[in-house]
């Protein structure tokens, strides 16, 4: 069963998305802010990370950069999908520059997100 790290500060979003992913066969661990997300990403083994971009303390852009820097030191890479409710022009490019592998908007449309998750997991990204 693939394990996903969900980094999301909104409790309602966390609970709803984790339940929906678990019903689809994923194991989900959760972080409530960017700092905890970085710590968990670098300490554990996750098959994929869903990173909210609007997080307290350390935003998702910076958290992604820190995860990528830590991974570079140990020679590993976990796929990261950026999640944002602020779908502004240039956000997708900004996410890719920060080190994300894909980008999706909120509110989450589960079939679309699952397609992105499955594509990244099957590609071995």
N, C-alpha and C positions, 0 to 999 in steps of 0.2 A: 504494500500500500504506500503510494507516494506521500511524503510529508511536506506540507506547505507551511511556511512562516507567514502569518498575516500581521503586518505592522499597520495598525489602525487605532487612532485615538478615540474615535466615536464608538461608545459601547454598543449602541443599537446596530450600527453598521458591522461591528466585529461579530456580534452574536448572530445576526441574520446571515452574513456571508459564511461564517464558519459552519453553521448548521447546514446550509445549502451545499457546501463543498463536502462535508462529511457524508451527506446523503448520496453523493456521487462517488463515494469510495476513497476520499482523501482523508488523511490524518492532518489536523490543523493545530498548530501551536500559535499563540498570540502574544504580541508585544504591544504596549499601549503608547509608546512614543519612540522617536527616532533613536535616542540613546539606548534604550532597551532593545530595540530592533537590531542595532549594530552589534551589541553584546551577544545577543542570542544567535544572530547569523554567523558570527565568527567562532562561537563556542560549540555550536551544534552542527548536525548534518541535516540539511534540508534539501529537498529535491527542487524546490522553487520558492521564491519570495514574492509576496504581493505587498508592494510598498505604497502606502498613501503618501502623497507629496506634501500635504498640508498637516504637518505634525508639530506639536509643541517641542520646545527646547532645540532639537536638531530636526530641521525639516527633511522631507524625503529625498530631496536632491542631494543634500550634504550627507545624509545617512547612506545613500547609495554609493557616493564617492568613497566614504570610509570603509564600507564593506568591500568594495573593489580594491582598495589599497591593502586591506588586510588579507584578502584572497591572493593578491599578487605576491605577497611575502611567503605564503605557504603553497602557492602553485595550484590553486583550485579555483573553480568558478561556478557559482549557482545562478541559474537564470532568475532575473528580476523583472517583474511586470509593474510598471508605474500605474497607480490608480489616482485619478484626480477629478474633482467636481469642477475645477476651473479649466475648462477646455478652451484655452486661448490659443491664438495663432502662435506657433513656435514652441508650444509646450512639448509636443512629441519630440521635436529635435533636441530640446533642452534635456528631456529624459534620456535620450540616447547618448548625448554628450556626457551625462552624469554616470553612465554605465548601465542603464536599463537595457533589457533585450526586447521589450515590447511596452506598449502603452495602452491603457484603456480608460474610459471615462465613467464617471458616476452620474446618475445611479447605474449600478452594475446591471448589465443584461447578462444573466447567467449563461445562456447558450454561447454568446459571443466570447465571454471570458473563458469558458471551458474550452472553446476551440483554440484560443491562444495558449492556454495552459498545456493542453494536449500536444499542440504543435511544438512547443519548446521542450517538453519532456521527451517526445519521440525523436527530436533532432539531436538530443544530447547536448544542447547549448550550454 
